[in-house]
Amino acid sequence: MSKNLPSYEPSQRIARMQSPSSSILEQQSYQDITNFFSTIQEMHWVDSHRFPTNPEVVEPWCRYLERRYMETKKRERETETEHEGATKEEKGHSASLPLRLFLHGTPRQLNRSFVAKEHASFLEQITNYHDGVLASQSLISVRNYYEGHKGSIQIHFQVLKDLVVEE
């Protein structure tokens, strides 16, 4: 046994120490991250392989999408009031768009039963969230590529060339 290593006693407790969140992520860094995410208008879920199905993961994401939508609508109303009677060009783009979620799928993914089940569960949870508020506002779009084709790795990666990002 090396003299440089501390001795191990089975009675010693081995535990993970959790650092206070303030030492991991300072408030300014948190604000920077929040500001960055507020500028994102579209999120494209491409080649996800596994879709989250746990409501504890999906619901906070849905709440975030809904909150972004509500904030956008509030800013739009405020902008309309401020620029009442102005032309579209004079109003500018002061109200940002809500965050939209795009799910892209391929036969290689969706022909696998466990991925198809996760995809269906995830889609059901986000479209039914809060009585369908996200789906009713067109915040969720689904695009499945090469439907009817047998799943292959070649077609799977072809989606990167054929990806549709505008609707």
C-alpha positions in Angstrom: 0.0 0.0 0.0 1.3 3.4 -1.0 2.2 5.8 1.9 0.8 8.8 -0.1 -2.8 7.5 -0.2 -5.1 7.9 2.8 -6.4 4.8 4.4 -9.9 3.6 3.7 -12.1 2.6 6.5 -15.4 0.9 5.7 -17.2 3.0 8.3 -16.4 6.2 6.5 -19.3 7.6 4.6 -18.8 8.3 1.0 -21.2 11.0 -0.2 -21.5 13.6 -2.9 -21.3 17.1 -1.6 -23.6 19.5 -3.4 -22.3 23.0 -3.9 -24.6 25.9 -3.3 -26.1 26.9 -6.6 -24.8 30.5 -6.2 -21.2 29.2 -6.4 -21.9 27.1 -9.5 -23.9 29.7 -11.4 -23.6 33.3 -10.4 -26.6 35.5 -10.8 -25.2 37.4 -13.8 -24.5 34.2 -15.6 -28.1 33.0 -14.9 -29.4 36.3 -16.3 -27.1 35.9 -19.4 -28.5 32.4 -20.0 -32.1 33.6 -19.5 -31.5 36.5 -21.9 -30.0 34.2 -24.5 -32.9 31.8 -24.3 -35.4 34.6 -24.7 -33.9 35.4 -28.1 -34.6 31.9 -29.5 -37.7 31.8 -31.6 -37.6 28.2 -32.9 -36.3 24.9 -31.5 -35.9 22.0 -33.9 -35.8 18.6 -32.4 -33.9 16.6 -35.0 -32.7 13.0 -34.6 -33.7 13.0 -31.0 -33.7 9.2 -30.7 -35.3 9.4 -27.2 -38.2 11.7 -26.5 -38.9 12.7 -22.9 -42.0 11.1 -21.5 -41.7 11.8 -17.8 -44.3 14.5 -16.9 -41.8 16.0 -14.5 -39.6 16.8 -17.5 -42.3 17.6 -20.1 -44.5 19.9 -18.0 -41.8 22.4 -17.1 -40.9 22.6 -20.8 -44.6 23.2 -21.6 -44.9 25.8 -18.9 -41.9 27.6 -20.4 -43.4 27.5 -24.0 -46.7 28.8 -22.6 -45.1 31.6 -20.6 -43.1 32.7 -23.6 -46.3 32.8 -25.6 -48.1 34.8 -23.0 -45.2 37.3 -22.6 -45.1 37.7 -26.4 -48.8 38.5 -26.5 -48.5 41.0 -23.7 -45.6 42.7 -25.5 -47.6 42.8 -28.7 -50.6 44.5 -26.9 -48.2 47.0 -25.4 -46.6 47.7 -28.7 -50.0 48.1 -30.4 -51.0 50.7 -27.8 -47.6 52.6 -28.1 -47.8 52.6 -31.9 -51.5 53.0 -32.5 -52.1 54.3 -36.0 -48.5 53.7 -37.1 -47.7 51.7 -40.3 -46.2 48.3 -40.1 -42.8 49.7 -40.9 -43.0 52.4 -38.2 -44.0 49.8 -35.6 -40.9 47.8 -36.3 -40.2 44.4 -34.7 -40.3 45.4 -31.1 -42.4 42.4 -30.1 -40.5 39.1 -30.4 -42.1 35.9 -31.5 -43.0 33.1 -29.1 -40.8 30.0 -29.0 -42.0 27.3 -31.4 -41.1 23.6 -31.2 -40.6 21.6 -34.3 -40.3 17.8 -34.1 -38.6 16.1 -37.1 -38.7 12.3 -37.5 -37.4 9.7 -39.8 -38.5 6.1 -40.5 -35.4 4.8 -38.9 -36.5 6.4 -35.6 -40.3 6.0 -35.8 -40.2 2.4 -37.1 -38.6 1.4 -33.8 -41.5 0.6 -31.5 -39.9 2.1 -28.3 -39.1 5.4 -30.1 -42.5 5.5 -31.7 -44.1 5.1 -28.3 -42.0 7.8 -26.7 -42.7 10.1 -29.7 -46.4 9.5 -29.4 -46.4 10.0 -25.6 -44.3 13.2 -25.8 -46.5 14.6 -28.6 -49.6 13.7 -26.7 -48.4 15.4 -23.5 -47.3 18.6 -25.2 -50.4 18.9 -27.4 -52.8 18.2 -24.5 -51.0 20.4 -22.0 -53.3 23.0 -20.4 -56.2 22.0 -22.5 -54.2 22.2 -25.7 -53.1 25.8 -25.5 -49.7 25.1 -27.2 -51.3 23.2 -30.1 -54.1 25.8 -30.5 -51.5 28.6 -30.9 -49.5 26.6 -33.5 -46.5 26.5 -31.2 -45.9 22.8 -32.1 -45.2 21.4 -35.5 -44.4 17.8 -36.5 -42.7 16.8 -39.7 -42.0 13.1 -40.5 -39.7 12.6 -43.4 -39.8 9.8 -46.0 -43.0 8.2 -44.6 -43.7 4.9 -46.3 -39.9 4.2 -46.7 -38.1 1.5 -44.9 -35.9 3.0 -42.2 -32.2 3.1 -43.2 -29.2 4.9 -41.9 -28.8 6.6 -45.4 -32.3 8.0 -45.4 -31.9 8.8 -41.7 -29.0 11.2 -42.5 -30.6 12.5 -45.7 -33.0 14.4 -43.5 -30.1 16.8 -42.7 -30.1 17.8 -46.4 -33.9 17.9 -46.7 -34.6 19.5 -43.3 -37.5 22.0 -43.6 -37.1 24.8 -41.1 -39.7 27.3 -42.5 -43.4 26.7 -42.4 
